[in-house]
Amino acid sequence: MGLLTFALNVTLDGCCDHREGVADDALLRYYTRLMDTAGGMLFGRVTYELMESAWPAVARDPKARPAFRAWARKLEAKPKHVVSTTRRDFPWSNTFRVDGDLREAIVALKRRTPRGLLVGSPTLSAALEDLGLIDEYRFVVHPIVAGHGPTLFSGLRHTSRLKLLDVRRLKSGVMALRYRRTLARRQRRG
């Protein structure tokens, strides 16, 4: 069974608004290498639609910066699985809708994807975290205090313990952190 890895950009104060990060070539190369190791991508509908509205055009743009185009072309080729109760048509290449009970569907998808899945949707990831389905976390922390949301994982019912596996510093001052879930989870009171 493949690992489910939550990978996302976040500011020092926990903001995960995609407009707040430092999107330079080094960051795109980092995410391209990470995507190369995975067997597929997993998105919620909102994140999928953000990606669908931008990256296919970049993949076909010969004037796009090389790191951006490489990311876009690999994303285009990668299987993309979308959790949505409202949308049924997905014209972007290699896109599939995730149906049924979320826990059962994701466990089945992890079994079918031995190289693992990357999920980058904050709302979907919070639901997956609540179900205890995320195995690994790749937080790319930007040296920014945004002062607004959305923020990661608000309202979770459990506290999850993580073990730090790796830290990488990019030239921009961005820190790429890799964590793995430990077995201990604690129910929150209240």
C-alpha positions as CSV (number, residue, x, y, z in Angstrom):
1,M,0.0,0.0,0.0
2,G,1.3,3.4,-1.0
3,L,1.8,6.3,1.4
4,L,-0.6,9.3,1.4
5,T,1.6,12.4,1.7
6,F,0.2,15.8,2.4
7,A,2.4,18.4,0.7
8,L,1.7,22.1,1.0
9,N,3.2,25.6,1.2
10,V,2.6,27.4,4.5
11,T,3.7,30.6,6.0
12,L,5.2,30.9,9.5
13,D,1.8,31.7,11.0
14,G,0.1,28.7,9.3
15,C,-1.5,30.5,6.4
16,C,-2.0,28.1,3.4
17,D,-3.2,30.7,0.9
18,H,-1.5,29.8,-2.4
19,R,-0.8,33.5,-3.2
20,E,1.4,33.9,-0.1
21,G,4.3,31.6,-1.1
22,V,7.6,32.2,-2.9
23,A,7.1,30.5,-6.2
24,D,10.6,30.4,-7.6
25,D,12.4,27.8,-9.7
26,A,14.0,26.0,-6.7
27,L,10.6,25.5,-5.2
28,L,9.1,24.2,-8.4
29,R,12.1,21.8,-8.8
30,Y,11.5,20.6,-5.2
31,Y,7.9,19.9,-5.9
32,T,8.6,18.3,-9.3
33,R,11.0,15.9,-7.7
34,L,8.5,15.1,-5.0
35,M,5.8,14.5,-7.6
36,D,8.2,12.2,-9.6
37,T,8.2,9.8,-6.6
38,A,4.4,9.6,-6.3
39,G,2.1,7.4,-8.3
40,G,-0.7,10.0,-8.4
41,M,-2.1,13.2,-7.1
42,L,-5.2,13.7,-4.9
43,F,-7.2,16.9,-4.9
44,G,-10.4,18.3,-3.5
45,R,-12.5,20.0,-6.1
46,V,-11.5,23.6,-5.3
47,T,-7.8,22.9,-5.4
48,Y,-8.2,20.8,-8.6
49,E,-10.0,23.7,-10.3
50,L,-7.3,26.1,-9.3
51,M,-4.7,23.8,-10.8
52,E,-6.8,23.0,-13.9
53,S,-7.2,26.8,-14.6
54,A,-3.5,27.4,-14.6
55,W,-1.2,24.5,-15.3
56,P,-2.4,23.0,-18.6
57,A,-1.7,26.3,-20.3
58,V,1.8,26.5,-18.8
59,A,2.6,23.0,-19.9
60,R,1.9,24.1,-23.6
61,D,3.6,27.5,-23.3
62,P,7.1,27.4,-24.9
63,K,7.8,30.8,-23.3
64,A,7.1,29.5,-19.7
65,R,10.0,29.4,-17.3
66,P,11.7,25.9,-17.6
67,A,11.0,24.9,-14.0
68,F,7.3,26.0,-14.2
69,R,6.9,24.1,-17.5
70,A,8.6,21.0,-16.2
71,W,6.2,21.0,-13.2
72,A,3.2,21.6,-15.4
73,R,4.1,18.9,-17.9
74,K,4.6,16.3,-15.2
75,L,1.4,17.3,-13.5
76,E,-0.4,16.9,-16.8
77,A,0.9,13.4,-17.2
78,K,0.3,12.3,-13.6
79,P,-3.0,10.6,-12.6
80,K,-5.1,13.1,-10.8
81,H,-7.9,11.9,-8.4
82,V,-10.5,14.4,-7.4
83,V,-12.8,14.1,-4.4
84,S,-16.0,16.0,-5.3
85,T,-19.7,15.6,-4.6
86,T,-20.7,18.3,-7.0
87,R,-18.6,17.9,-10.1
88,R,-18.6,14.8,-12.4
89,D,-16.8,15.9,-15.5
90,F,-13.0,16.3,-15.6
91,P,-11.6,17.1,-19.0
92,W,-8.0,17.6,-17.9
93,S,-6.0,14.6,-19.0
94,N,-5.6,11.6,-16.6
95,T,-8.2,12.9,-14.1
96,F,-10.5,10.6,-12.2
97,R,-13.4,11.2,-9.8
98,V,-13.2,9.6,-6.3
99,D,-16.6,8.1,-5.4
100,G,-18.2,6.8,-2.3
101,D,-17.3,6.8,1.4
102,L,-14.1,8.9,1.8
103,R,-12.3,6.4,4.1
104,E,-13.0,3.4,1.9
105,A,-12.3,5.2,-1.3
106,I,-8.9,6.5,-0.2
107,V,-7.8,3.2,1.4
108,A,-8.6,1.5,-1.9
109,L,-6.8,4.2,-3.9
110,K,-3.7,3.8,-1.6
111,R,-3.8,0.0,-2.3
112,R,-4.0,0.6,-6.0
113,T,-1.1,3.1,-6.0
114,P,2.0,1.5,-4.5
115,R,4.2,4.5,-5.2
116,G,1.8,6.6,-3.1
117,L,-0.3,9.7,-3.5
118,L,0.3,13.4,-3.0
119,V,-2.5,15.5,-1.6
120,G,-2.3,19.3,-1.5
121,S,-5.8,20.4,-0.8
122,P,-6.2,22.0,2.7
123,T,-9.9,21.2,3.3
124,L,-9.6,17.6,1.9
125,S,-6.4,17.1,3.9
126,A,-8.1,18.1,7.1
127,A,-10.8,15.5,6.5
128,L,-8.2,12.9,5.7
129,E,-6.2,13.8,8.8
130,D,-9.3,13.5,10.9
131,L,-9.7,9.9,9.5
132,G,-6.1,9.1,10.3
133,L,-5.3,8.5,6.6
134,I,-2.3,10.8,6.1
135,D,1.0,9.0,6.5
136,E,3.6,11.7,5.7
137,Y,3.6,15.5,5.7
138,R,5.8,17.7,3.5
139,F,5.4,21.3,4.7
140,V,7.3,24.0,2.8
141,V,7.5,26.8,5.3
142,H,7.9,30.3,3.7
143,P,9.6,33.1,5.7
144,I,6.4,35.1,5.7
145,V,3.8,36.2,8.3
146,A,0.6,36.5,6.4
147,G,-1.7,37.6,9.2
148,H,-4.7,35.9,7.6
149,G,-6.1,32.5,6.7
150,P,-6.9,30.0,5.6
151,T,-4.9,28.0,8.1
152,L,-4.0,24.3,8.3
153,F,-6.1,21.8,10.2
154,S,-8.4,24.0,12.2
155,G,-11.2,22.0,14.0
156,L,-9.5,18.6,14.1
157,R,-10.9,16.1,16.7
158,H,-7.5,14.4,17.2
159,T,-4.0,15.4,18.1
160,S,-1.4,13.7,15.9
161,R,2.2,13.2,16.8
162,L,4.8,13.5,14.0
163,K,8.4,12.5,13.7
164,L,10.8,14.8,11.8
165,L,12.5,12.9,9.0
166,D,14.2,15.6,6.9
167,V,14.8,19.4,6.7
168,R,16.0,21.2,3.5
169,R,16.7,24.9,3.2
170,L,16.2,26.5,-0.2
171,K,18.1,29.6,-1.3
172,S,15.1,31.8,-0.8
173,G,15.0,30.9,2.9
174,V,12.1,28.5,2.5
175,M,12.4,25.4,4.7
176,A,11.1,22.1,3.4
177,L,10.1,19.8,6.3
178,R,9.3,16.2,6.1
179,Y,7.4,14.4,8.9
180,R,5.9,10.9,9.3
181,R,2.9,10.1,11.5
182,T,3.8,8.2,14.7
183,L,1.2,5.6,15.8
184,A,0.0,7.7,18.8
185,R,-3.2,9.8,18.2
186,R,-5.1,11.4,21.0
187,Q,-8.8,12.4,21.1
188,R,-9.3,16.0,22.0
189,R,-11.8,16.8,24.8
190,G,-14.3,19.5,24.6
